[in-house]
Amino acid sequence: MIRHIVHFGFGLMVLAVIGLPANPAWPAEPLAKETAISVKRIDFDECESVDIRAKIMDVRPDRGTLVVAEREIRDMDVEEGGRRIKTTYQSIDGKPESRTAFREGQYVRVKGVLHPDGYVAAFSVQKIEKPVEKKMKYKPVAASQKASRKASASAAAR
């Protein structure tokens, strides 16, 4: 037992001599909480108008944004020409809703402007029904060629 204490003491002396201080571990700094991102000033001449109908890919409550069609959707609260422009959030039937009512996977229509930095400053975000995809009827190449020959032959006969 005494031998272990001597070895431990000798080990501490060696560390002190070679310059490795035995500092206690300091706790990691807490992560800085991101604040909600809201557009306060914008030059509409630099932006282009967008109207997006797509699924919400991600909801970022810490940043106060949504991701739709691979674009970050930000709130807008801007004074322009003496009037206030503020983002509105609406349900399917057009009634006002809070931003927290929107979930990943829901379909929305976003009207706003695409900023040169890549984000969309939204005028309105409204829930919508899932868009219906148009189904294409498959026609074999031979059948479509036959139909076009028939049409051109009947046009030539006139």
Summary of the structure (lengths in Angstrom):
residues: 158
radius of gyration: 31.6
end to end distance: 115.2
largest distance: 117.0
contacts: 340
relative contact order: 0.15
helix: 25%
strand: 34%
